[in-house]
Amino acid sequence: MIRSELLQALGKDNPELRAEDVERAVDTFFEEITQRLADGGRVELRGFGAFSTRHREGRKGRNPRTGEAVDVPEKRVPYFKPGKEMRARLNTD
């Protein structure tokens, strides 16, 4: 599902909301998750999963075009751990 499909689905499920209201709610939701992660926090949505960040050490990499060695700086990367309910729903036979 892409963002526009999400907006359409939410608009269909909530006909009392204007399209601008649905879009503002989705924007706020994603902005809050992003800001919390940028601040070093964690976001947990019960039954869905938890968003957090992980630290990656700096390392030596290689430019694939030239083969030249380059320094890759340390960084934080987003991480998602699915919740128990999501895993159970994905693995039903």
C-alpha positions in Angstrom: 0.0 0.0 0.0 1.3 3.4 -0.9 0.4 6.7 0.8 -2.3 7.7 -1.6 -4.0 4.3 -1.2 -3.9 4.8 2.6 -5.5 8.2 2.3 -8.3 6.7 0.1 -8.9 3.9 2.5 -9.1 6.2 5.5 -11.4 8.6 3.6 -13.7 5.7 2.6 -13.8 4.4 6.2 -14.5 7.9 7.6 -16.8 9.7 5.2 -17.5 12.4 7.8 -13.9 13.6 7.4 -12.8 15.9 4.6 -9.9 14.8 2.4 -7.7 17.6 3.9 -8.5 16.3 7.5 -7.5 12.7 6.6 -4.3 14.0 4.9 -3.4 16.1 7.9 -4.0 13.2 10.3 -1.7 10.9 8.3 1.0 13.6 8.0 0.8 14.2 11.8 1.0 10.5 12.5 4.2 10.0 10.4 5.8 13.3 11.5 5.3 12.3 15.2 6.9 8.9 14.7 9.8 10.4 12.7 10.4 13.2 15.3 10.3 10.7 18.2 12.9 8.5 16.5 15.1 11.6 15.6 15.0 12.5 19.3 16.3 9.0 20.2 13.0 7.7 21.4 10.9 4.6 20.6 7.3 4.3 19.3 5.3 1.3 20.2 1.9 0.6 18.6 0.3 -2.3 20.6 -0.6 -5.2 18.3 1.3 -3.7 15.4 4.9 -3.3 16.4 7.7 -1.0 17.7 9.8 1.5 15.8 13.3 2.3 17.2 16.7 3.2 15.9 19.9 1.2 16.0 23.5 2.5 15.9 25.8 1.4 13.1 29.5 1.9 13.6 31.6 3.6 11.0 33.4 1.3 8.6 35.5 1.1 5.5 33.4 0.7 2.4 34.2 0.5 -1.3 33.0 2.6 -4.2 31.3 0.1 -6.5 32.1 2.1 -9.6 35.8 2.8 -9.0 36.7 0.2 -6.3 38.2 2.9 -4.2 38.1 2.5 -0.4 35.9 5.1 1.3 35.0 5.9 4.9 31.4 5.2 5.8 30.5 7.3 8.9 28.7 5.9 11.9 24.9 6.5 11.9 21.6 5.6 13.3 19.2 3.6 11.2 15.5 2.9 11.7 14.4 -0.5 13.0 11.0 -2.1 13.2 10.0 -5.1 15.3 6.6 -6.5 14.5 4.3 -7.2 17.4 3.1 -10.6 18.5 -0.4 -10.2 17.0 1.1 -9.1 13.6 3.4 -12.1 13.5 0.5 -14.5 14.4 -1.7 -13.0 11.7 1.0 -13.2 9.1 1.8 -16.9 9.9 -1.7 -18.4 9.9 -2.2 -21.4 7.6 
